[in-house]
Amino acid sequence: MVAMKVIVLKVRHQENLQELEEVIQRGHTYEDGERERLGGAGGWQMPRDAQPGDLAIWYAGVPDQEYCAYGWVLGQPRRWEVRKYYGPVAGVQRLTPVRRQYVAEKSGFNAKTVNQFAETVYTRVDDFLKAVGFSRRFVAARELIAEEIAIVAASMIA
């Protein structure tokens, strides 16, 4: 079993905020074919090493600097542009918005600067998850939940 990663996906500009709102309403990112017909990559930009079952959390930098949604990586990211990978996310739900500064104080994540691209939370993952609003019960079970998501994703791909 590979450990579940927590990845932070970025939302920039008003059109990105509108796209995230559509994703939340639909419950998943665009599928590859659907998005390609619209002229872009499938899914959402994420680290290339993201795996099915990883937890994705959206961070809206402008204007609010808040963590605002989450979902589960459902497939391998695909390269779309040089150094940019996009992957599908399902089970997307709204989070009660949490300010970046609060999360940074509680977990140390992005305490001084915010990376422009999607990134992985490597340290104090439990503190990060609790700070963005997940319950202790969820945090304790996150690896089991991620494993089940990965199994479901694999069966859908097969």
C-alpha positions as CSV (number, residue, x, y, z in Angstrom):
1,M,0.0,0.0,0.0
2,V,1.3,3.4,-1.0
3,A,0.7,6.2,1.5
4,M,-2.0,8.7,0.6
5,K,-0.7,12.1,-0.3
6,V,-2.5,15.4,0.4
7,I,-2.1,17.7,-2.6
8,V,-3.1,21.4,-2.7
9,L,-4.6,22.5,-6.0
10,K,-4.5,26.2,-6.9
11,V,-7.3,28.5,-8.0
12,R,-6.3,31.7,-9.7
13,H,-8.2,34.4,-11.5
14,Q,-12.0,34.8,-11.7
15,E,-12.4,32.2,-14.5
16,N,-10.7,29.6,-12.3
17,L,-13.0,30.4,-9.4
18,Q,-16.0,30.0,-11.8
19,E,-14.6,26.7,-13.0
20,L,-14.2,25.4,-9.5
21,E,-17.8,26.4,-8.7
22,E,-18.9,24.3,-11.7
23,V,-16.7,21.4,-10.5
24,I,-18.3,21.5,-7.0
25,Q,-21.8,21.6,-8.5
26,R,-20.9,18.6,-10.8
27,G,-18.9,16.8,-8.1
28,H,-16.0,16.1,-10.4
29,T,-13.5,17.8,-12.7
30,Y,-13.9,17.7,-16.4
31,E,-13.2,14.3,-18.0
32,D,-10.4,14.2,-20.5
33,G,-12.5,14.1,-23.7
34,E,-15.0,16.7,-22.4
35,R,-12.4,19.3,-21.5
36,E,-10.3,18.7,-24.7
37,R,-13.4,19.5,-26.8
38,L,-13.5,22.8,-24.8
39,G,-9.8,23.5,-25.6
40,G,-8.0,22.6,-22.4
41,A,-6.5,19.8,-20.4
42,G,-8.7,17.2,-18.6
43,G,-8.9,17.5,-14.8
44,W,-7.1,20.0,-12.7
45,Q,-3.4,20.9,-12.6
46,M,-1.7,18.8,-10.0
47,P,1.7,17.3,-9.2
48,R,2.7,14.6,-11.8
49,D,3.2,12.0,-9.0
50,A,-0.4,12.2,-7.8
51,Q,-2.1,8.8,-7.5
52,P,-5.7,7.6,-7.4
53,G,-6.8,7.9,-3.8
54,D,-4.7,11.0,-3.0
55,L,-6.7,13.8,-1.3
56,A,-6.9,17.0,-3.3
57,I,-7.7,20.3,-1.5
58,W,-8.3,23.5,-3.4
59,Y,-6.7,26.8,-2.4
60,A,-8.0,30.0,-3.8
61,G,-5.2,32.6,-3.6
62,V,-6.9,35.6,-5.1
63,P,-8.8,37.3,-3.7
64,D,-9.5,35.3,-0.5
65,Q,-6.5,33.2,0.3
66,E,-8.7,30.4,1.6
67,Y,-8.9,26.6,1.3
68,C,-12.3,26.0,-0.1
69,A,-13.0,22.5,-1.5
70,Y,-11.7,18.9,-1.6
71,G,-12.0,15.7,-3.6
72,W,-10.2,12.5,-4.4
73,V,-7.7,12.0,-7.2
74,L,-9.3,9.4,-9.5
75,G,-6.6,8.8,-12.1
76,Q,-3.0,9.4,-13.1
77,P,-2.3,13.0,-14.2
78,R,-1.4,13.5,-17.8
79,R,1.1,16.0,-19.2
80,W,-0.6,18.8,-21.1
81,E,2.0,21.5,-21.3
82,V,5.7,21.5,-20.5
83,R,6.0,20.8,-16.8
84,K,2.2,20.9,-16.3
85,Y,0.1,17.8,-15.5
86,Y,-3.6,17.6,-15.2
87,G,-5.6,14.8,-13.5
88,P,-9.2,13.9,-12.7
89,V,-10.7,14.6,-9.2
90,A,-14.0,13.1,-8.1
91,G,-16.2,13.5,-5.0
92,V,-15.6,17.2,-5.0
93,Q,-17.2,19.0,-2.1
94,R,-17.1,22.5,-0.7
95,L,-15.2,23.1,2.5
96,T,-16.1,25.8,4.9
97,P,-13.6,28.4,3.8
98,V,-10.5,28.5,6.0
99,R,-7.9,31.3,5.8
100,R,-4.4,30.4,4.7
101,Q,-2.8,32.2,7.6
102,Y,-4.8,30.1,10.1
103,V,-3.8,26.9,8.4
104,A,-0.2,28.1,8.3
105,E,-0.2,28.8,12.1
106,K,-1.7,25.4,12.9
107,S,0.3,23.3,10.5
108,G,3.3,25.2,9.2
109,F,2.2,24.6,5.6
110,N,2.9,27.7,3.4
111,A,3.7,29.7,6.5
112,K,6.0,32.2,4.6
113,T,5.2,31.8,0.9
114,V,2.7,30.2,-1.4
115,N,3.9,28.2,-4.4
116,Q,2.4,29.2,-7.7
117,F,1.7,25.6,-8.7
118,A,0.0,22.6,-7.2
119,E,2.0,21.1,-4.3
120,T,2.1,18.2,-1.9
121,V,1.8,18.6,1.9
122,Y,4.8,16.6,3.2
123,T,5.0,17.4,6.9
124,R,2.4,17.7,9.7
125,V,-0.2,16.3,7.4
126,D,-2.6,15.5,10.2
127,D,-2.3,19.1,11.6
128,F,-2.9,20.5,8.1
129,L,-6.1,18.3,7.6
130,K,-7.5,19.3,11.0
131,A,-6.7,23.0,10.3
132,V,-8.7,22.9,7.0
133,G,-11.7,21.4,8.9
134,F,-11.5,17.6,8.7
135,S,-12.5,15.8,11.9
136,R,-10.1,13.7,14.0
137,R,-12.1,10.7,12.9
138,F,-11.6,11.4,9.2
139,V,-7.9,12.1,9.8
140,A,-7.4,8.8,11.6
141,A,-9.2,6.9,8.8
142,R,-7.7,8.8,5.8
143,E,-5.4,6.0,4.7
144,L,-8.2,3.5,4.7
145,I,-10.5,5.8,2.8
146,A,-7.8,6.6,0.3
147,E,-7.2,2.9,-0.3
148,E,-10.9,2.3,-1.0
149,I,-11.0,5.2,-3.4
150,A,-7.9,3.8,-5.2
151,I,-9.6,0.4,-5.5
152,V,-12.8,2.0,-6.9
153,A,-10.7,4.1,-9.3
154,A,-8.8,1.1,-10.5
155,S,-12.0,-0.9,-11.2
156,M,-13.4,2.0,-13.1
157,I,-10.3,2.3,-15.3
158,A,-10.2,-1.4,-15.9
